[in-house]
Amino acid sequence: MSFINQQLISDNGAKQTINKQQKTIQK
């Protein structure tokens, strides 16, 4: 379970990074 949770957390972190990059590009 902890391994799956780590994957979900890292995936969410990657999505947040992409969202920040997209917002920066839009500005």
KAVEN-V650777 format. One record per pair of residues at least 4 apart in sequence whose C-alpha atoms are under 8 Angstrom apart, sorted by the first residue. I is the first residue (numbers start at 1). J is the second residue. D is the distance in Angstrom with one decimal. If there is no record, write none. Layout:
i | j | d
I | J | D
I | J | D
This chain:
i | j | d
1 | 5 | 6.2
2 | 6 | 6.1
3 | 7 | 6.4
4 | 8 | 6.3
5 | 9 | 6.2
6 | 10 | 6.1
7 | 11 | 6.0
8 | 12 | 6.1
9 | 13 | 6.2
10 | 14 | 6.2
11 | 15 | 6.3
12 | 16 | 6.2
13 | 17 | 6.2
14 | 18 | 6.3
15 | 19 | 6.2
16 | 20 | 6.2
17 | 21 | 6.3
18 | 22 | 6.1
19 | 23 | 6.2
20 | 24 | 6.2
21 | 25 | 6.2
22 | 26 | 6.1
23 | 27 | 6.4
